[in-house]
C-alpha cells in the first residue's frame, strides 16, 4: 500500500482515503474553527460594550462584520453600548451546522 493512502477503519469496514483528502478536511476544520472563534470574539466584545475606537477592537469588528442579509435580525438593537448581535449569533450557528454537515458527508474515521 502506498504511503499516500491511509486506511480508515469503521464498524462498516475499511475505507481508503487519499492523504490529500485528509489534509483538506483538516484545513477546512481549522478554517471554520478560526472563523467561528473570531465571530465568538466579536459577540463577546459587543456584549461587554467594547469601545469601537480601540484599534484592535475596530479590526475585529471590521473583519467579522456579518453579511447584510442577516442585518434584519439586528434592527431593534442600539448602535452603541452592550448589544447582543443576533446576526453574529445566527452566523455562528450556521457555520457550526455547515461544518457538521460537511463532516457527515465525508467518509467517517
N, C-alpha and C positions, 0 to 999 in steps of 0.2 A: 504494500500500500504506500502511496506517495506521502511525503511529509506534509504536503499542502492540503491534504484531506483528513478531516478528523471525524471519528465515529461518535455519534451521539446516541447513547443507549436510553431507551424509554421502556415503559411497560408494553408498548405495542411492537417493539422490535428495535432494530438499529437503523439509524439514518446516517447517511454520509453527507457531510456538509463541507463545501469548499472553504478553505481558511479565509479567503477574501470576504465571503458572506458573513462570517463571524466577526470580522473586523468592521464591516459596515454596520452590522447590528449594534456593536459596541459603540461606535462613533455616534450613531443616531440616539442611543440611550444617553450618552454623555451630553449631546446637544440639547435634547429635550429636558434633561435634568438641569442643565445650566440655565436655559430659558425659564424654566419653572422657578428656579432659585431667584433669578433676577425679578421675576414678577412677584414672588412672595416678598422679596425685599421692598419692592415698590408698595405693596399692600400694607406692610408693617410701617413703612415710613409715612405713608398717608394717614394711617390710623393714629400715629403719635404726633401728627401735625409737624413734620419736619419742615424746616424753612427752605423753600424752593430757591432762595438766593444763594444758598451754600453751593459751591461749585461741584462737589461730589454728589450731593443730592440732586442737583439740577441735571447732572449727567445721567444718573439712574432714571430720573423722570423722563428725560429725552429719549433714552434708549428703549424704555419699556412702555411708551405711550400705547394704549390699547387702540385697535382699529376703530375707525369711525362707525362701523356697522354696529358696534356694541355701545356706542355713546348714548343711546337712548336709555340704557339702564341707569345712567348717572344723571338723569335730567333734573331730579329734585335735590341733588347734593350741592352744598355750598362750595364755592371755589377755594376759599381759604379756611384754615382750621382743620380739625380732625374730621376725616372723611373715610367712610367705608365705600370703596370703589367697587360696585357690583360688576362693572365691566372687567376689571382685572381679576376678580374672583371667578367670573364665568370663563375667562380665558385660561386660568389655571386649571379649572375643572375640565375644559375641552382638551387641553394639552395632555393631561393625565389620562383621560379617556382615549384619546387618539393613540397614545403610547401603548396602552393596554390592548387596544385592537390590533395594532401592528405586532405586538408580541404574540398574540394568539394566531395571527396569520402565518407566521414563520414556523419552521419545524421546532418542536419543543426539545428541551435538553434532556 
